[in-house]
Amino acid sequence: MENLIEVRDLHKRFGPLTAVNGVSLSIPRGEVLGFLGPNGAGKSTTMKMITGFVAPTSGSISICGHDVGSNALAAKRKIGYLPEGAPAWGEMTPASFLDFIADIRGLSGAHKANRIKEVVAKINLGGVLNQSIETLSKGFKRRVGLAQAILHDPEVLILDEPTDGLDPNQKHEVRALIKEMAPNKAIIISTHILEEVDAVCTRAAIIARGRLLFSGTPHELQAKSAKHNAVTLTVASTHAAEIGSRLGELAEVLRVESHPQAEGRTRITALSRNGGVIFEVIQTAVQQHGWPVAELFVEPGHLDEVFRTITMGAQTPGEVPHS
């Protein structure tokens, strides 16, 4: 598979501070990488180096076969970049700004006009095209930033918090657009929104203190959760103690958690001892004992729990972070 982004042993130091420490990534066409990490982990610095805005201390970056260090212009032609905050000239309108960006990107004539029209429709900017950017909401400013990033139809997209400031409907639209573009591009999305990994990403990478701590599919990330393959039951609270006790006696069950709910019900979660599938074992126990169960389902795993487990172990108390 063709790798459009190749990052090898990337380091960035600011004086005594190491912001990025030995990051390596290969991203083929068709992949959407969710780049995750706590504030100050090194995400934005890594993305700025990939796009050529910040020079690495050491390591190499290749975009569509072009080395960012020795052939920066050719590499940047292949990149669409939505930076953090999506800075733009506030006195310009989206129409004049996109016209300006199109000129910079070498678009002209009918192709330029058609491309601007297509992108405005995709991002739903028609209603604010002639309004000054400084008067737009945060969500619309973000959409203007996304529009300039995709205007020249680049093979590589680097998107720093692309849904930041968007309402739920706008987030859905942007995620749908990313999915639509994904087959023909390599896309990196930096995000704090873990649901975005499930929604649009084919792979996830977690960075903390500048080091890459995990790289794998969203399913592989979920599988690291203590609750992966756990089974949850909702029962009447009057039966909860007995059911929880009997589930805890099963050899396949590591432990049982109980959480009282409204209307006299309790939610019981049986955690798998080895992360294996225990649904049939639980279902058999329910049937054998005739327990009145209102709800029964398998837990896929909690991404927020995995994220905390992976990143908290990498934190050093008192360390000053760098983004």
RAHULIN-V53296 format. One record per residue. N is the residue number from 1. RES is the residue in one small letter. SS is DSSP state (H for helix, E for strand, C for the rest). PHI is phi in whole degrees, -180 to 180 (999 if undefined). BURIAL is b if it has 9 or more other C-alpha atoms within 8 Angstrom, else e. Layout:
n:N res:RES ss:SS phi:PHI burial:BURIAL
n:N res:RES ss:SS phi:PHI burial:BURIAL
//
This chain:
n:1 res:m ss:C phi:999 burial:e
n:2 res:e ss:C phi:-74 burial:e
n:3 res:n ss:E phi:-88 burial:b
n:4 res:l ss:E phi:-88 burial:b
n:5 res:i ss:E phi:-125 burial:b
n:6 res:e ss:E phi:-128 burial:b
n:7 res:v ss:E phi:-118 burial:b
n:8 res:r ss:E phi:-126 burial:b
n:9 res:d ss:E phi:48 burial:b
n:10 res:l ss:E phi:-80 burial:b
n:11 res:h ss:E phi:-129 burial:b
n:12 res:k ss:E phi:-143 burial:b
n:13 res:r ss:E phi:-119 burial:b
n:14 res:f ss:E phi:-116 burial:e
n:15 res:g ss:C phi:61 burial:e
n:16 res:p ss:C phi:-80 burial:e
n:17 res:l ss:E phi:-93 burial:e
n:18 res:t ss:E phi:-96 burial:b
n:19 res:a ss:E phi:-84 burial:b
n:20 res:v ss:E phi:-134 burial:b
n:21 res:n ss:E phi:-131 burial:b
n:22 res:g ss:E phi:76 burial:b
n:23 res:v ss:E phi:-80 burial:b
n:24 res:s ss:E phi:-130 burial:b
n:25 res:l ss:E phi:-145 burial:e
n:26 res:s ss:E phi:-126 burial:b
n:27 res:i ss:E phi:-126 burial:b
n:28 res:p ss:E phi:-82 burial:b
n:29 res:r ss:C phi:-59 burial:b
n:30 res:g ss:C phi:94 burial:b
n:31 res:e ss:C phi:-103 burial:b
n:32 res:v ss:E phi:-115 burial:b
n:33 res:l ss:E phi:-96 burial:b
n:34 res:g ss:E phi:-85 burial:b
n:35 res:f ss:E phi:-100 burial:b
n:36 res:l ss:E phi:-114 burial:b
n:37 res:g ss:C phi:171 burial:b
n:38 res:p ss:C phi:-68 burial:b
n:39 res:n ss:C phi:-57 burial:e
n:40 res:g ss:C phi:82 burial:b
n:41 res:a ss:C phi:-76 burial:b
n:42 res:g ss:C phi:114 burial:b
n:43 res:k ss:H phi:-63 burial:b
n:44 res:s ss:H phi:-64 burial:b
n:45 res:t ss:H phi:-63 burial:b
n:46 res:t ss:H phi:-61 burial:b
n:47 res:m ss:H phi:-66 burial:b
n:48 res:k ss:H phi:-65 burial:b
n:49 res:m ss:H phi:-71 burial:b
n:50 res:i ss:H phi:-61 burial:b
n:51 res:t ss:C phi:-84 burial:b
n:52 res:g ss:C phi:88 burial:b
n:53 res:f ss:C phi:-81 burial:e
n:54 res:v ss:C phi:-129 burial:e
n:55 res:a ss:C phi:-83 burial:e
n:56 res:p ss:C phi:-72 burial:b
n:57 res:t ss:C phi:-70 burial:e
n:58 res:s ss:E phi:-159 burial:e
n:59 res:g ss:E phi:104 burial:b
n:60 res:s ss:E phi:-134 burial:b
n:61 res:i ss:E phi:-136 burial:b
n:62 res:s ss:E phi:-126 burial:b
n:63 res:i ss:E phi:-119 burial:b
n:64 res:c ss:C phi:52 burial:b
n:65 res:g ss:C phi:87 burial:e
n:66 res:h ss:E phi:-102 burial:b
n:67 res:d ss:E phi:-73 burial:b
n:68 res:v ss:C phi:-66 burial:b
n:69 res:g ss:C phi:-75 burial:b
n:70 res:s ss:C phi:-98 burial:e
n:71 res:n ss:C phi:-139 burial:b
n:72 res:a ss:H phi:-61 burial:b
n:73 res:l ss:H phi:-64 burial:e
n:74 res:a ss:H phi:-65 burial:e
n:75 res:a ss:H phi:-67 burial:b
n:76 res:k ss:H phi:-67 burial:b
n:77 res:r ss:H phi:-62 burial:e
n:78 res:k ss:C phi:-90 burial:b
n:79 res:i ss:E phi:-110 burial:b
n:80 res:g ss:E phi:-113 burial:b
n:81 res:y ss:E phi:-127 burial:b
n:82 res:l ss:E phi:-109 burial:b
n:83 res:p ss:C phi:-77 burial:b
n:84 res:e ss:C phi:-62 burial:e
n:85 res:g ss:C phi:84 burial:e
n:86 res:a ss:C phi:45 burial:b
n:87 res:p ss:C phi:-62 burial:e
n:88 res:a ss:C phi:-154 burial:e
n:89 res:w ss:C phi:-80 burial:e
n:90 res:g ss:C phi:-63 burial:b
n:91 res:e ss:C phi:-78 burial:e
n:92 res:m ss:C phi:-83 burial:b
n:93 res:t ss:E phi:-93 burial:b
n:94 res:p ss:H phi:-54 burial:b
n:95 res:a ss:H phi:-63 burial:e
n:96 res:s ss:H phi:-70 burial:e
n:97 res:f ss:H phi:-65 burial:b
n:98 res:l ss:H phi:-68 burial:b
n:99 res:d ss:H phi:-63 burial:b
n:100 res:f ss:H phi:-63 burial:e
n:101 res:i ss:H phi:-64 burial:b
n:102 res:a ss:H phi:-61 burial:b
n:103 res:d ss:H phi:-63 burial:b
n:104 res:i ss:H phi:-60 burial:e
n:105 res:r ss:C phi:-81 burial:e
n:106 res:g ss:C phi:83 burial:e
n:107 res:l ss:C phi:-83 burial:b
n:108 res:s ss:C phi:-154 burial:b
n:109 res:g ss:H phi:60 burial:e
n:110 res:a ss:H phi:-65 burial:e
n:111 res:h ss:H phi:-63 burial:e
n:112 res:k ss:H phi:-62 burial:b
n:113 res:a ss:H phi:-62 burial:b
n:114 res:n ss:H phi:-68 burial:e
n:115 res:r ss:H phi:-68 burial:b
n:116 res:i ss:H phi:-61 burial:b
n:117 res:k ss:H phi:-61 burial:e
n:118 res:e ss:H phi:-65 burial:e
n:119 res:v ss:H phi:-69 burial:b
n:120 res:v ss:H phi:-59 burial:b
n:121 res:a ss:H phi:-69 burial:b
n:122 res:k ss:H phi:-63 burial:e
n:123 res:i ss:H phi:-93 burial:b
n:124 res:n ss:C phi:60 burial:e
n:125 res:l ss:C phi:-104 burial:b
n:126 res:g ss:H phi:-55 burial:e
n:127 res:g ss:H phi:-74 burial:e
n:128 res:v ss:H phi:-126 burial:e
n:129 res:l ss:C phi:-57 burial:b
n:130 res:n ss:C phi:-109 burial:e
n:131 res:q ss:C phi:-101 burial:b
n:132 res:s ss:E phi:-63 burial:b
n:133 res:i ss:H phi:-61 burial:b
n:134 res:e ss:H phi:-66 burial:e
n:135 res:t ss:H phi:-94 burial:e
n:136 res:l ss:C phi:-79 burial:b
n:137 res:s ss:C phi:-68 burial:e
n:138 res:k ss:H phi:-58 burial:e
n:139 res:g ss:H phi:-63 burial:b
n:140 res:f ss:H phi:-70 burial:b
n:141 res:k ss:H phi:-60 burial:b
n:142 res:r ss:H phi:-65 burial:b
n:143 res:r ss:H phi:-69 burial:b
n:144 res:v ss:H phi:-63 burial:b
n:145 res:g ss:H phi:-61 burial:b
n:146 res:l ss:H phi:-67 burial:b
n:147 res:a ss:H phi:-60 burial:b
n:148 res:q ss:H phi:-67 burial:b
n:149 res:a ss:H phi:-70 burial:b
n:150 res:i ss:H phi:-103 burial:b
n:151 res:l ss:C phi:-57 burial:b
n:152 res:h ss:C phi:-93 burial:b
n:153 res:d ss:C phi:52 burial:e
n:154 res:p ss:C phi:-74 burial:b
n:155 res:e ss:C phi:-79 burial:b
n:156 res:v ss:E phi:-122 burial:b
n:157 res:l ss:E phi:-121 burial:b
n:158 res:i ss:E phi:-118 burial:b
n:159 res:l ss:E phi:-119 burial:b
n:160 res:d ss:E phi:-94 burial:b
n:161 res:e ss:C phi:53 burial:b
n:162 res:p ss:C phi:-66 burial:b
n:163 res:t ss:C phi:-105 burial:b
n:164 res:d ss:C phi:-62 burial:e
n:165 res:g ss:C phi:85 burial:e
n:166 res:l ss:C phi:-89 burial:b
n:167 res:d ss:C phi:-79 burial:e
n:168 res:p ss:H phi:-54 burial:e
n:169 res:n ss:H phi:-67 burial:e
n:170 res:q ss:H phi:-67 burial:b
n:171 res:k ss:H phi:-60 burial:b
n:172 res:h ss:H phi:-61 burial:e
n:173 res:e ss:H phi:-63 burial:b
n:174 res:v ss:H phi:-67 burial:b
n:175 res:r ss:H phi:-64 burial:b
n:176 res:a ss:H phi:-64 burial:e
n:177 res:l ss:H phi:-65 burial:b
n:178 res:i ss:H phi:-62 burial:b
n:179 res:k ss:H phi:-61 burial:b
n:180 res:e ss:H phi:-64 burial:e
n:181 res:m ss:H phi:-81 burial:e
n:182 res:a ss:H phi:-55 burial:b
n:183 res:p ss:C phi:-58 burial:b
n:184 res:n ss:C phi:-106 burial:e
n:185 res:k ss:C phi:-137 burial:b
n:186 res:a ss:E phi:-109 burial:b
n:187 res:i ss:E phi:-127 burial:b
n:188 res:i ss:E phi:-113 burial:b
n:189 res:i ss:E phi:-119 burial:b
n:190 res:s ss:E phi:-86 burial:b
n:191 res:t ss:C phi:-153 burial:b
n:192 res:h ss:C phi:-101 burial:e
n:193 res:i ss:C phi:-94 burial:e
n:194 res:l ss:H phi:-65 burial:b
n:195 res:e ss:H phi:-64 burial:e
n:196 res:e ss:H phi:-66 burial:b
n:197 res:v ss:H phi:-62 burial:b
n:198 res:d ss:H phi:-66 burial:e
n:199 res:a ss:H phi:-73 burial:e
n:200 res:v ss:H phi:-132 burial:b
n:201 res:c ss:C phi:-92 burial:b
n:202 res:t ss:C phi:-95 burial:b
n:203 res:r ss:E phi:-148 burial:b
n:204 res:a ss:E phi:-127 burial:b
n:205 res:a ss:E phi:-129 burial:b
n:206 res:i ss:E phi:-116 burial:b
n:207 res:i ss:E phi:-123 burial:b
n:208 res:a ss:E phi:-150 burial:b
n:209 res:r ss:C phi:50 burial:b
n:210 res:g ss:C phi:81 burial:b
n:211 res:r ss:E phi:-109 burial:b
n:212 res:l ss:E phi:-79 burial:b
n:213 res:l ss:E phi:-105 burial:b
n:214 res:f ss:E phi:-155 burial:e
n:215 res:s ss:E phi:-148 burial:b
n:216 res:g ss:E phi:-180 burial:b
n:217 res:t ss:C phi:-73 burial:b
n:218 res:p ss:H phi:-56 burial:b
n:219 res:h ss:H phi:-65 burial:e
n:220 res:e ss:H phi:-65 burial:e
n:221 res:l ss:H phi:-68 burial:b
n:222 res:q ss:H phi:-61 burial:b
n:223 res:a ss:C phi:-64 burial:b
n:224 res:k ss:C phi:-81 burial:b
n:225 res:s ss:C phi:-74 burial:b
n:226 res:a ss:C phi:-62 burial:e
n:227 res:k ss:C phi:-98 burial:b
n:228 res:h ss:C phi:-64 burial:b
n:229 res:n ss:C phi:70 burial:b
n:230 res:a ss:C phi:-66 burial:b
n:231 res:v ss:E phi:-120 burial:b
n:232 res:t ss:E phi:-111 burial:b
n:233 res:l ss:E phi:-123 burial:b
n:234 res:t ss:E phi:-111 burial:b
n:235 res:v ss:E phi:-135 burial:b
n:236 res:a ss:E phi:-65 burial:b
n:237 res:s ss:H phi:-60 burial:b
n:238 res:t ss:H phi:-67 burial:e
n:239 res:h ss:H phi:-103 burial:e
n:240 res:a ss:H phi:-63 burial:b
n:241 res:a ss:H phi:-62 burial:e
n:242 res:e ss:H phi:-65 burial:e
n:243 res:i ss:H phi:-64 burial:b
n:244 res:g ss:H phi:-61 burial:b
n:245 res:s ss:H phi:-64 burial:e
n:246 res:r ss:H phi:-69 burial:e
n:247 res:l ss:H phi:-65 burial:b
n:248 res:g ss:H phi:-66 burial:b
n:249 res:e ss:C phi:-82 burial:e
n:250 res:l ss:C phi:-70 burial:e
n:251 res:a ss:C phi:-63 burial:e
n:252 res:e ss:C phi:-81 burial:e
n:253 res:v ss:E phi:-99 burial:b
n:254 res:l ss:E phi:-76 burial:b
n:255 res:r ss:E phi:-161 burial:b
n:256 res:v ss:E phi:-124 burial:b
n:257 res:e ss:E phi:-116 burial:e
n:258 res:s ss:E phi:-122 burial:b
n:259 res:h ss:E phi:-135 burial:e
n:260 res:p ss:E phi:-59 burial:b
n:261 res:q ss:C phi:-118 burial:e
n:262 res:a ss:C phi:-74 burial:e
n:263 res:e ss:C phi:60 burial:e
n:264 res:g ss:C phi:69 burial:b
n:265 res:r ss:E phi:-117 burial:b
n:266 res:t ss:E phi:-131 burial:b
n:267 res:r ss:E phi:-100 burial:b
n:268 res:i ss:E phi:-112 burial:b
n:269 res:t ss:E phi:-118 burial:b
n:270 res:a ss:E phi:-99 burial:b
n:271 res:l ss:E phi:-90 burial:b
n:272 res:s ss:E phi:-70 burial:b
n:273 res:r ss:C phi:-64 burial:b
n:274 res:n ss:C phi:-119 burial:e
n:275 res:g ss:C phi:78 burial:b
n:276 res:g ss:C phi:-80 burial:e
n:277 res:v ss:C phi:-77 burial:e
n:278 res:i ss:C phi:-124 burial:b
n:279 res:f ss:H phi:-60 burial:b
n:280 res:e ss:H phi:-64 burial:e
n:281 res:v ss:H phi:-63 burial:e
n:282 res:i ss:H phi:-67 burial:b
n:283 res:q ss:H phi:-61 burial:e
n:284 res:t ss:H phi:-64 burial:e
n:285 res:a ss:H phi:-62 burial:b
n:286 res:v ss:H phi:-61 burial:b
n:287 res:q ss:H phi:-69 burial:e
n:288 res:q ss:H phi:-64 burial:e
n:289 res:h ss:H phi:-92 burial:e
n:290 res:g ss:C phi:66 burial:e
n:291 res:w ss:C phi:-69 burial:e
n:292 res:p ss:C phi:-80 burial:e
n:293 res:v ss:E phi:-106 burial:b
n:294 res:a ss:E phi:-86 burial:e
n:295 res:e ss:E phi:-154 burial:e
n:296 res:l ss:E phi:-151 burial:b
n:297 res:f ss:E phi:-153 burial:e
n:298 res:v ss:E phi:-93 burial:b
n:299 res:e ss:C phi:-80 burial:b
n:300 res:p ss:C phi:-76 burial:b
n:301 res:g ss:C phi:116 burial:b
n:302 res:h ss:C phi:-104 burial:b
n:303 res:l ss:H phi:-64 burial:b
n:304 res:d ss:H phi:-64 burial:e
n:305 res:e ss:H phi:-66 burial:e
n:306 res:v ss:H phi:-64 burial:b
n:307 res:f ss:H phi:-58 burial:b
n:308 res:r ss:H phi:-64 burial:e
n:309 res:t ss:H phi:-62 burial:e
n:310 res:i ss:H phi:-71 burial:b
n:311 res:t ss:H phi:-83 burial:b
n:312 res:m ss:H phi:-66 burial:e
n:313 res:g ss:C phi:-68 burial:e
n:314 res:a ss:C phi:-95 burial:e
n:315 res:q ss:C phi:-83 burial:b
n:316 res:t ss:C phi:-112 burial:e
n:317 res:p ss:C phi:-54 burial:e
n:318 res:g ss:C phi:86 burial:e
n:319 res:e ss:C phi:-73 burial:e
n:320 res:v ss:C phi:-86 burial:e
n:321 res:p ss:C phi:-78 burial:b
n:322 res:h ss:C phi:-138 burial:e
n:323 res:s ss:C phi:-86 burial:b
//
